[in-house]
Amino acid sequence: MLLEQHIGELRRQMNHCDPDERRQIAAELELALSELAVIMAEQDGSIDAVPPS
């Protein structure tokens, strides 16, 4: 599953769950969005994918 699809699925799940599940899904969504931001920054050259040596 593509990361963007996973993010969309998490957003849909948040609309149909109880408060405890919502907190867990929100945490997963935050991680997925952060991962996507890193990937996009690596692709546009904003950050270097290789750690400094």
The 8 nearest C-alpha neighbors of each residue, nearest first, counted from 0:
[[1, 4, 2, 5, 3, 6, 8, 7],
 [0, 2, 4, 3, 5, 6, 7, 35],
 [1, 3, 5, 4, 6, 0, 35, 31],
 [2, 4, 6, 5, 1, 7, 35, 0],
 [5, 3, 7, 1, 2, 6, 8, 0],
 [4, 6, 2, 8, 3, 7, 9, 1],
 [7, 5, 3, 9, 4, 8, 28, 2],
 [8, 6, 4, 10, 5, 9, 3, 11],
 [7, 9, 5, 11, 10, 6, 4, 12],
 [8, 10, 12, 6, 11, 7, 28, 5],
 [9, 11, 7, 13, 8, 12, 6, 14],
 [12, 10, 8, 9, 13, 14, 7, 15],
 [13, 11, 9, 14, 15, 10, 8, 16],
 [12, 14, 10, 11, 21, 15, 16, 9],
 [13, 15, 12, 11, 16, 10, 21, 17],
 [16, 14, 12, 13, 17, 11, 21, 20],
 [17, 15, 13, 20, 21, 14, 12, 18],
 [16, 18, 20, 19, 21, 15, 13, 22],
 [19, 17, 21, 20, 22, 16, 23, 13],
 [20, 18, 21, 22, 17, 23, 16, 24],
 [19, 21, 23, 17, 22, 18, 16, 24],
 [20, 22, 18, 24, 19, 23, 13, 25],
 [23, 21, 25, 19, 20, 24, 26, 18],
 [22, 24, 20, 26, 25, 21, 27, 19],
 [23, 25, 27, 21, 26, 22, 28, 20],
 [26, 24, 28, 22, 23, 27, 21, 29],
 [25, 27, 29, 23, 24, 28, 22, 30],
 [28, 26, 24, 30, 29, 25, 31, 23],
 [27, 29, 25, 31, 26, 30, 24, 32],
 [28, 30, 26, 32, 27, 31, 25, 33],
 [31, 29, 33, 27, 28, 32, 34, 26],
 [30, 32, 34, 28, 33, 29, 35, 27],
 [31, 33, 35, 29, 34, 30, 28, 36],
 [34, 32, 36, 30, 35, 31, 29, 37],
 [33, 35, 31, 37, 32, 36, 30, 38],
 [34, 36, 32, 38, 33, 37, 39, 31],
 [37, 35, 33, 39, 34, 38, 40, 32],
 [38, 36, 40, 34, 35, 39, 41, 33],
 [39, 37, 35, 41, 40, 36, 42, 34],
 [38, 40, 42, 36, 41, 37, 35, 43],
 [41, 39, 45, 37, 43, 42, 38, 46],
 [42, 40, 38, 44, 46, 39, 43, 48],
 [43, 41, 39, 40, 44, 38, 45, 46],
 [42, 44, 40, 41, 45, 39, 46, 38],
 [45, 43, 41, 46, 42, 40, 47, 39],
 [46, 44, 40, 43, 41, 47, 42, 39],
 [47, 45, 41, 44, 40, 48, 43, 37],
 [46, 48, 49, 41, 44, 45, 50, 40],
 [47, 49, 41, 46, 50, 38, 44, 37],
 [50, 48, 47, 51, 52, 46, 41, 44],
 [51, 49, 52, 48, 47, 46, 41, 37],
 [52, 50, 49, 47, 48, 46, 41, 45],
 [51, 50, 49, 47, 48, 46, 41, 44]]
